[in-house]
Amino acid sequence: MNTAQVERFVMRFLEAYNCRIIEKTKHAVIVNLSPEADKELTGRSYYWSFVERTGVEPETMTYRFVFDPEGDAAAAAAARPVPDGPRNGPLGGAGPQPGAADRQAQGATGPGNSPQGGLAAGAAGSASPGAAAGAVTAAPGAAGGVGQAAGGGTVPADSSGTPPSPPGTPAAGAAGPAAPAGTVPGGAAPAAGSGGSPPEAIRSADSILGRYFGTAPAPPIGRVPRDEVTFGSRRLQQLFATALNNGRFTRLFEVPPQAPGSPLPGRSAPLTYCSWMNVNYKVEYACDMKRSEVHSLAIQMTTGEIREEFHPSMLTRKLAPKLPANIHLLGDNLTLSRAASILEDYLEQKIRRTDHRWADRANQVLAEEHQLVRLYYEGMLSAAEPEAREELEIRYAARQAEVDWQYRPRVHVSVINCGLFHLRAEER
């Protein structure tokens, strides 16, 4: 099976079990299993016994089935965001670019600004760490001066006309530009014009106002298990086994042809349907080699007619699980058990008519192998001590059984699946 065939089988399986498809891509599918599919695929028997005992609403598993692992990995790599370049300029540049606070401090001493603004900028540039730390503990009135200096404006004189402090003096209005943008020594909140860092933004979102106005952290996203469904994988083998166990029996109706000029099928005249019981047998001819055959036999439940190669003819018909409208079903003259017995007898007679020369050759090889084993162990038994004879006899019997299982010809017949098909009587 190729990737397209595996994908088609898995999607049909999920649709048959009424699973909810969450997202379908070219290489994978995210699906929420139905309760029936969850019981078959997850193996949570203890959980489902708890659900049945308590009657609570079941929570089924969600899986991501990947049909093409290489294509899925390539698509994930293409969708991965490309990291940005260096924030401090191109590689090999002259050095880090000036930040927002530096540009504001430079603009404060530019043309058109007052001498007081230049004096405040100079004081900020020459302030010692201790002065910067002291600026954090300034009075509330000085906080306004911090915001004005960080915003790049001039530093006005106070109401008494006193000019700003000389350079080197830790003035409250000059301490704003000394700190980098978004950080303030001592753990204080950043200035209004310098912007907040991501941790500060998170703290502000979790503030009292954020709680009252609906800002809340996003709920955690559960992990969706990823499972590769490729030919030969464990999951695909499990799907095959589930479909084989639960899809052994079916009942289908042939869809009637659409009447001319009518949008609905089969409205011109009532149709008569007859029932066919179809059984697909697997016949294995086994010895030291094995050959398998599939026989699809069907019997008409009214007349007892038997048809071979029935399954290939059903592939060309349009079938549905519901009885169409305006349809009349003929009565059955055979029971299901009687029909199955007739098909088994028919298959047995067909096997008897086949060429069995392969079995004659297998019996000849079987006799030769038994002769070799007997010659080998009889010599050992004649020369063995009494205490070792019992162990040799056990080994001899086991070896004879192995040879018999390997070379003895046998025909094994098993039922793959069966179904009841209701077809138009005029096209038997």
DAZI-V864093 format. One record per pair of residues at least 6 apart in sequence whose C-alpha atoms are under 7 Angstrom apart, sorted by sequence separation. I is the first residue (numbers start at 1). J is the second residue. If there is no record, write none. Layout:
i=<I & I>
j=<J & J>
//
This chain:
i=<23 & 24 & 149 & 157 & 165 & 184 & 190 & 229 & 230 & 258 & 259 & 284 & 285 & 299 & 300 & 23 & 51 & 89 & 157 & 183 & 229 & 258 & 259 & 284 & 285 & 299 & 22 & 88 & 89 & 109 & 182 & 257 & 258 & 259 & 284 & 298 & 299 & 381 & 21 & 22 & 88 & 108 & 109 & 256 & 257 & 259 & 283 & 284 & 297 & 298 & 21 & 22 & 108 & 205 & 206 & 256 & 282 & 283 & 297 & 298 & 20 & 21 & 282 & 283 & 297 & 381 & 19 & 20 & 109 & 182 & 282 & 296 & 297 & 298 & 19 & 20 & 108 & 181 & 182 & 281 & 282 & 296 & 297 & 19 & 182 & 280 & 281 & 295 & 296 & 19 & 182 & 280 & 281 & 296 & 18 & 105 & 280 & 17 & 279 & 280 & 155 & 279 & 17 & 278 & 279 & 377 & 17 & 278 & 277 & 278 & 38 & 276 & 277 & 38 & 276 & 277 & 149 & 276 & 277 & 35 & 149 & 275 & 276 & 34 & 146 & 150 & 275 & 33 & 145 & 146 & 149 & 150 & 32 & 33 & 145 & 146 & 149 & 32 & 33 & 146 & 147 & 302 & 32 & 142 & 146 & 302 & 370 & 31 & 32 & 142 & 301 & 302 & 31 & 301 & 302 & 30 & 31 & 301 & 370 & 30 & 138 & 369 & 29 & 30 & 120 & 135 & 28 & 29 & 28 & 29 & 117 & 135 & 28 & 116 & 117 & 366 & 27 & 28 & 116 & 131 & 27 & 114 & 116 & 135 & 299 & 27 & 113 & 127 & 150 & 366 & 126 & 151 & 365 & 366 & 127 & 132 & 150 & 27 & 108 & 123 & 147 & 150 & 27 & 107 & 108 & 122 & 123 & 147 & 362 & 363 & 104 & 108 & 132 & 147 & 362 & 363 & 104 & 105 & 362 & 104 & 116 & 119 & 101 & 124 & 359 & 123 & 124 & 133 & 121 & 124 & 125 & 133 & 120 & 124 & 273 & 271 & 272 & 273 & 274 & 270 & 271 & 272 & 273 & 274 & 270 & 271 & 272 & 273 & 272 & 7 & 255 & 3 & 254 & 255 & 3 & 254 & 255 & 253 & 254 & 252 & 253 & 252 & 253 & 252 & 253 & 255 & 251 & 253 & 105 & 287 & 101 & 101 & 101 & 100 & 288 & 287 & 288 & 287 & 287 & 287 & 286 & 287 & 286 & 285 & 286 & 285 & 284 & 285 & 283 & 284 & 283 & 284 & 283 & 282 & 283 & 281 & 282 & 281 & 282 & 281 & 282 & 280 & 281 & 280 & 280 & 279 & 280 & 279 & 278 & 279 & 278 & 277 & 278 & 277 & 276 & 277 & 275 & 276 & 275 & 276 & 275 & 274 & 275 & 273 & 274 & 273 & 274 & 273 & 274 & 272 & 273 & 272 & 69 & 64 & 63 & 64 & 65 & 66 & 67 & 62 & 63 & 64 & 65 & 66 & 67 & 63 & 64 & 65 & 66 & 67 & 65 & 248 & 249 & 250 & 251 & 252 & 253 & 254 & 248 & 249 & 250 & 251 & 252 & 253 & 254 & 248 & 249 & 250 & 251 & 252 & 253 & 40 & 6 & 6 & 1>
j=<29 & 30 & 155 & 163 & 171 & 190 & 196 & 235 & 236 & 264 & 265 & 290 & 291 & 305 & 306 & 30 & 58 & 96 & 164 & 190 & 236 & 265 & 266 & 291 & 292 & 306 & 30 & 96 & 97 & 117 & 190 & 265 & 266 & 267 & 292 & 306 & 307 & 389 & 30 & 31 & 97 & 117 & 118 & 265 & 266 & 268 & 292 & 293 & 306 & 307 & 31 & 32 & 118 & 215 & 216 & 266 & 292 & 293 & 307 & 308 & 31 & 32 & 293 & 294 & 308 & 392 & 31 & 32 & 121 & 194 & 294 & 308 & 309 & 310 & 32 & 33 & 121 & 194 & 195 & 294 & 295 & 309 & 310 & 33 & 196 & 294 & 295 & 309 & 310 & 34 & 197 & 295 & 296 & 311 & 34 & 121 & 296 & 34 & 296 & 297 & 173 & 297 & 36 & 297 & 298 & 396 & 37 & 298 & 298 & 299 & 60 & 298 & 299 & 61 & 299 & 300 & 173 & 300 & 301 & 60 & 174 & 300 & 301 & 60 & 172 & 176 & 301 & 60 & 172 & 173 & 176 & 177 & 60 & 61 & 173 & 174 & 177 & 61 & 62 & 175 & 176 & 331 & 62 & 172 & 176 & 332 & 400 & 62 & 63 & 173 & 332 & 333 & 63 & 333 & 334 & 63 & 64 & 334 & 403 & 64 & 172 & 403 & 64 & 65 & 155 & 170 & 64 & 65 & 65 & 66 & 154 & 172 & 66 & 154 & 155 & 404 & 66 & 67 & 155 & 170 & 67 & 154 & 156 & 175 & 339 & 68 & 154 & 168 & 191 & 407 & 168 & 193 & 407 & 408 & 170 & 175 & 193 & 71 & 152 & 167 & 191 & 194 & 72 & 152 & 153 & 167 & 168 & 192 & 407 & 408 & 150 & 154 & 178 & 193 & 408 & 409 & 151 & 152 & 409 & 152 & 164 & 167 & 150 & 174 & 409 & 174 & 175 & 185 & 174 & 177 & 178 & 186 & 174 & 178 & 327 & 326 & 327 & 328 & 329 & 326 & 327 & 328 & 329 & 330 & 327 & 328 & 329 & 330 & 330 & 67 & 318 & 67 & 318 & 319 & 68 & 319 & 320 & 319 & 320 & 319 & 320 & 320 & 321 & 321 & 322 & 324 & 321 & 323 & 177 & 362 & 177 & 180 & 181 & 181 & 406 & 406 & 407 & 407 & 408 & 409 & 409 & 410 & 410 & 410 & 411 & 411 & 411 & 412 & 411 & 412 & 412 & 413 & 413 & 413 & 414 & 413 & 414 & 414 & 415 & 415 & 416 & 415 & 416 & 416 & 417 & 417 & 418 & 418 & 418 & 419 & 419 & 419 & 420 & 420 & 420 & 421 & 420 & 421 & 421 & 422 & 422 & 422 & 423 & 422 & 423 & 423 & 424 & 424 & 425 & 424 & 425 & 425 & 228 & 224 & 224 & 225 & 226 & 227 & 228 & 224 & 225 & 226 & 227 & 228 & 229 & 226 & 227 & 228 & 229 & 230 & 229 & 416 & 417 & 418 & 419 & 420 & 421 & 422 & 417 & 418 & 419 & 420 & 421 & 422 & 423 & 418 & 419 & 420 & 421 & 422 & 423 & 242 & 230 & 231 & 231>
//
